[in-house]
């Protein structure tokens, strides 16, 4: 939000916001396979629990508070970064609930899931993601006065966190922390961060803050089509720009077709599907030991980063989305109170 307020104060003043993160997140030069890439350490956004979801939640928690909501519901898989970030960062007076569905077990998902159970929040467990639309509707109808977020917070509420990040990046380039990147590589799951960066870079260019050729946003698919369809990403970026203009920001004259040229969705690292670790992701973890990577999201993006790097594409900026904080296991009393099938999935039942 800080960079957004500096560059677009009229727009920022009309966006409800909750201050959560430590901004700016650092940019570091890292040697990868003997040559330099640059890393935006989004995982350092909070010592309690960081990652790209903190930016999304600054907008969503501000929105929920502005709406007078008593509870905010987060949606995701058992080991969702978005769900645990919501549980740990919701302000006093705003309760949290979670709607969760199964995913393949992995060390990172188990860590997150244990912390979700440890938070002691109400949990609605689904048998599969296919049940999600009706389940979310039922929760919204039953829990009047609550806010139910889209998975990953991926609406024009949540995208403004990544819009602010694009403006923050502009300032870091100006300060000499990194050269203007040719590509920004990140995982694309719910599409919120990817669409927000696409819109944010165009807004930064429109106001003259971004003075260099616009980089290609390179989203590495970690959830399957149609969730990560290019048309879905372009539509969310388009609606983000429209909302920015309506709230007092600049009007960016761009069509949906033109937006499609501002990013790519790379499906070569998805492997068997969401949550499944791949050999190339494991190799990326070994090749890029810092910052912390996870095999569900950021390591798959790092695998694509290595591929682009070896092909001579650069300068490359890696948007490292995984929290750098380690989460403790849940206490026994919270496990006893948790849904039995989730506890069994944890290997603790």
Phi, psi and omega in degrees: 000328184301313180293323178298318180293325180289321186267327183227067187297324181294317177295313183299324182294340183259005178255118173298139188214147172240124182281117183235321193264166173262105186245148357282153171286145187290152170247132182231145172274128184231141174276123177234117182053038174087359179226163190277139161230167179244144185236125173267110189274077178294336178296343179270013184290343177202135177289341180280310174194117185254208181103175185294338182292342178294320177296315179301317184287333175302320178286315184290318180291325173297319178297314180297319178295320179295329179279354182073024183291147175265340180212149174238131181258128175255146183239135176179183177287173182309320183255034187296128171297321183295318182293312182291325177297320178295314181299324185273339187247354179299135182288164177303137180094349177243109180283163182233139170232161182227138171247116188232155180223159186294156172211165175300140179287140175205162180304322184287320178293320179295319177301311180296315183297318177301319179291325176298314177297321180295336180287343176070027181272157174298137182233129170257113182264128177258153177284332178201164180295338180297336180280354191299310185303312181291323180296317179297321178295318179297318180297316180298322180287323182284319185261072181299142181085007176256167174245129176252113180284151168293157176309128181070005182070023191278075169222182179286359165285306187288332185295339183290343171297316179286331173301314178298324179296322179298319178291324175299317178299320177305315180293325180289326174294316178301325181279355177088014180290336179198159173283160174302122184286151173276325176222147171248119186254128181206159174286143174243114181243287176275344180087357186297310182291318181298310180296321179295321177294317178302312180294319182295321178295320177294321176295317179298321178293321182296327181266003177084006179284323176267106189261003187247170174303137181293134178284159172275128175277119188253093180275127181258116188296124173241349169238150190282167168297143009267000181304318182256031174301142177299326179294324177296314180298313181298319180296318179293321176296319180298314181291330175295316177296321179296318179292322177301316179296319181295333181266009175107004176275180180290151176268115181266116181279093181216141178268166175299323179296321178292324177299324180299338179275355183267353181208164172232155170243114186262113182263009188283349183250004184295326182067215182293346179144189182300132174086350181270122177289144181244158178301322180291327176293319177297320179295325179293323177298319179291324183281334183232074188291342177223137002285182182296133176244157174233146185288349180278320186237283196293328180292328176292322175293322178294328176297319176293322177303315179298319180297315179294319181298317180292333178279358177089011178284135179175168358294144181249138173244123178263122180269096188276105193267347185282135175304139178272354180274137174272138184258142180283157175291160182284150174291157185300320182295328178287325176296319180296330182270353186276160175305131187300323183291328177288319177299319177297321177299325178292345184082017183249353185271000000 
